Amino acid sequence: MTTTRSGVSGRFERLVGVIPQNDRPSPTLPDGWTVVVPDLADVPRLSELRAAQAAPFTGSDAPPTAQVENEIAGAASWTRRHLAVKDDQDVVRAWAHAHDRAAGRAVLGIEIDRGLPVEDQDRLAAWCYARLAEIGREMAELRGETTTQLDAGAFADDERLRGWLTDAGFRRARSWWQMTRPVAAEEAAPGVFPAPKDGVTVRRVAQHDNGMPVAEDLNAVHQVLETAFTDHFNSYQEYFTEFVQRLREDPGHRWDHWWLACVEDPADPTGDAVPAGALVGSQLAADDSGVEGTYIDYIGALAEARGRGVATALLHAVVADAAARGRNRVGLEVDADSPTGAEGLYRKLGWRTKYVTESWHRDVAV
């Protein structure tokens, strides 16, 4: 995400709309259908299901094979639970997954074979969300929590998935603009973008000779983002080790895609510049044209540094970097109700909304 972030939270102080554990009859699967824990052999089919469900809204039907493989058996798998539902012909028809995202928060998702009869899709979705709710409770119990937030996503125009979420007791909590900006090769040239404002410098996170980042800079990125997003939607405290580990799990993670913006104190121009802005990026897989892109996972600036062009300078640096790497786009996500008005800046700099996603929440007792 770009203008909101999430991590580890304490217990909820107040719950809205808590749904009892036994609020409705348990959904069942058709006779002869089975549930298995998927493995690497199932990755192609799971990728196919995810791509088919997303294609009408994203405009791309490229299977996200690397991402799915990482979720199933890669670095990102240890905090996740997966269930694959197979029909009586041993074909995977549904995939349900839960990510133990934070204390008191589980991120859920389902992919249903949209080629099935509608009544079968509805039945599968009900079963998946009921089972995922139980898994979310189990995750929270292991963390010693008494309540947890189930956080599910949907494309804003996917009325069928939105209906399944409503039936499962979820409520729409937020909308997100998925924005993209084309990158031209000439944007890699020096002088294409204006220099940062006086007193602002932008640089990559420093690296040791072996390519590993300098811990002091990583801590600075974490501290800036942790502080910048404190008052944003669904913000959770996240410890440094958890923050770094989670980002490293992404297949597109690259240390040379982390940036710091430092500012001088106008009242003390002789003093050292201090970190006041940060950006964490990653490499996007090739699109339908076969060209890779850059994704901005996080960008934030401290409140006291806003208005000094910190975010603009970071964005210019990342676009120029993407152009130098031969990439054709830079993507990001922005909260539709961002308190900083970030969407206006992105539009000014060339980003446009490609599609819209939503967060749906359900709070449950453990």
Beta strands, then each sheet from edge to edge (+ up, - down):
strand 1: 34-36
strand 2: 80-86
strand 3: 92-102
strand 4: 105-112
strand 5: 147-155
strand 6: 171-182
strand 7: 200-204
strand 8: 253-263
strand 9: 274-284
strand 10: 293-301
strand 11: 329-335
strand 12: 352-365
sheet 1: 1+ 2- 3+ 4- 5- 12+ 6- 11+ 10+ 9- 8+ 7-
end
